[in-house]
Each structure stands twice: as structure tokens, then as C-alpha cells.
Amino acid sequence: MKARAARVVASVVSTLAIAAAIHWWLQHDRHTYLTGETADFVAIFAAPPARDSPTTRRELDELLELQKTRTAAEVAAARADRKTEIQRFYGALGFPEGANPDLPLLHALAEKVEDDTRPYVRAAKENFRRLRPYEIEPRMETCIDHVRGDLSYPSGHANYGYVMADLLREMVPERNSQLIARADEFARQRMVCGVHFRSDIEAGREGASWLVAMFNGSAEYREDANAAMAELRAALKLPARVLPK
């Protein structure tokens, strides 16, 4: 009887574990616009500087200097940008500070895009397995959490920022320079807080260009993006437009 009960318990535990794994997969590897084939994406990157290279040392010294000079306001801004949310780009789009426009189509698009990009960045990180700056330099004092144990190259945070800014620039070209500046700022926050090297940030931007080109090649993406753009431009009181073919 005890043996049978143990088998039942083991079966239940196994079923729950499988269900949890499926749930995780559904949440983290959903593909809407892209195929999920990551090999070509990984191949665009050069290997990051070696841990003991002069380039890495220069990058670490740059981060230590930022650490020494960062202000409380800069730390607060970096922490505010910790989350990957499309709302972080509202100011660059021209919405007044504190505005919370109702943009469900844009939010849905941004979430699908982020879900699509995540496995690509993860594959590149796993390929290069570069350690975070604070794992190499003991004097590094990070100012954000929830990054321990994650790999460094390319920066997923920078990749997200540049992908979103590039897609938004296509929808609202009137805010082109503001969106580029906001993406640069969003990415640099990871250096301010000592959790990414400059070369991680640059690789994140390079990867974003590749991904945006892939999105623009998806008919489903373009359909959803045109709908989100109509919603966004109406909220900004801008004339209607459609994505160029």
C-alpha cells in the first residue's frame, strides 16, 4: 500500500513538473511573427572581448568611473528603466509626463515582439557565455537587482530598447531623434548600474537591427503594426499613415 501511494505521489509530482515546464515554455518561447530559428541571429555577432583582454579591462574601468560619478538621480532613472515596458518610451513619443493613454493594440504588439525576441537573445547569451562585469571586477557595486546568474553578451535590455524604438520610429517618424536618444539612454542605464559592458550594449543594438528587419518581413507583424500605429497616431493627434511596403 505504501509503495502504491508513493508511486501515486511520484506520478502527481511528475505531472505537475511537466505542466509547469509547459507553462514556462508557453510564457517564454511563444513565436508570433518570427520562426524561432536562432542560428542566423547568433552568427551575426563577433565573440565578445576575452575576460583577461585589455578591451575588457578598459570597459571595466569605464564602468568603475560611472559608478564613482553616478548621482542619486541617475540611479533612480536607471532603476525606473529596469522594466521592459513600452510605457518607458511614451515621453519620447510626445506624451506628457504621467500620461497613461489607452493603447491596447500597441501594448499587445509590444508584448508579442518581446516574446519573439527573447529566445534569440537567450541563444546568443548561451553561445558566448560572457560573465557580468560584477562577476569579474569585485569593486563593482550594482544598483539594480534581478540580474544575478544571467549572462552578459549581448544585452537583452539594450536589445529590447532598440527594437522598440526602431519599431516606434516607423510608426511615428516625426519623433525619430527623440526615440533614438531614448533608446540610447535606456540601454546606457545598464552601464550606469554596472550590469553590462559597453560591448554588450553595442551587440544588443546590432541584434535589434537584425530582428527589426525580420519583423518587417512578416505580413502578420505588419498587419498588427499598422493597426497599432493607427491607434497610436490617433492618440497623438497625428495624421494617419501606413507602413511603407
Disulfide bonds with the S-S distance in Angstrom:
Cys143-Cys193 1.75
